[in-house]
Amino acid sequence: MNLTYHRKGDYFFPNLILEPEQPVQLGKYGRMRKEYLREHRSGTYTELLLEGRLNRHLAEVEETAYDYFDRLTSQMAKEENVTEALKAENQMEWVQRMNNIRDRADEIILQELIYC
């Protein structure tokens, strides 16, 4: 690594220029991961930010989380027999059970992907 310096008064400062990251549109999980890294893993957050990999990391976490959420909800719904037939018979029960499944899937994602 070849560094150059500039002089300001009696001090020499390195000429550091960060390459701009591509902006990404973050959803729920990406924003939660960013906040978690900033508050609880400041070293990792700073490293990713300085290396220009933060947005890419957040986008990957977001994509993985939404894919995992879809797989978990469909798997749980199948295991618990929450089907379109139940939706046609008793819509309120279907909504209650699907909300329960979504909440559990969301909790799993937070523990396994976001807050780790």
N, C-alpha and C positions, 0 to 999 in steps of 0.2 A: 504494500500500500504506500503510495507516494503522496505525502501531505505537503501542502504549501501553507505558509503563514503570512499574516499581515501584522504590521506593528501599529499599536495604538498606545501612544505615550511610552511608558517603560515596559510594556507587556507585548508579547507575541501571542496572537490568537490564530487557531487553525482555520483555514478556509473550508468550512463544511457546508455543502449544499445538498439538501435532500432532494431526491428525484420525486416528483409529484406522483402520488398514487392515483389510480383510476377510481373515481368516485363510484360507490355502489349504493343501491337502494336497499336498506336493511329493514327487515320485518321484525316481528316480535322477538324471535330467538336470537337474531343477530344483535339487536340492541341490548338484550339481556346479557348476552355473553360479553359484549363490550363493557357494559357497566360493571359486571363481575370482575373482569380482568383489571379494570381501572381501580376498583376499590380494594380487591383482595389479592390480586396477583400483579402488583405494580411493576415488578421486574420484567415479567413476561410481556405485559402491555407495552412497556417502554421499548423492549427489545424488538417486538413486532413493529411498533411504530417507527423506530429509527431505521430498521432494515427495509421499510416500505412494504411489509407483508401483512399489516393489520387488516386492511379491507379485504384482502384475498382470504385471510383466515376466517373473518367474520362471515363472508359469503359462503365459504365451504361449510362452516358450522350450521348456518341457516339452511342450506340445501339438504344437508344430512339430517337435520332435525325434522324438517317437513316430510322427507321421505320415510324416516323412521316412524313419525306420527301416523302417516297413512297406513303403513304396514301394521303397526300395533293396533290401531282402531279396527281395521278389517279383520285381523286375527282374533282379537277379543270378541268382536261381534259374532264371528263364526262360532267360536267356542261357547258363547253364552246364548246362542240361538236367537240373536236379535236380527231378524230378517225383514224383508219387504212384506212378507205375509203378516208378521206381527204389526208392522206399520199400518197395513190395511185394516186389520182387526181392531187394534187398540192404539191409536196414535199417541195418546198421552203416555202410556207405558213405554212405547218405543222411544219417545223423546227423553223420558227420564233415564232409561237404561243407556241410551247413546250418550247423553250428557255425562253419566257416570263413567262410561268407558273413555270418553274424551278427556275427562279430568284425570283419570288414572294414567292414561298415556302421556298427558302433559307433564304429570309429576315424574314419571319415569325419564322422560327426555330432560327435564331440568336436572335431575340427579346424575344422569349418565353422560350428558353432553355439555350442558351449560355450566353447571357449578362443579367442575372437576379440574 
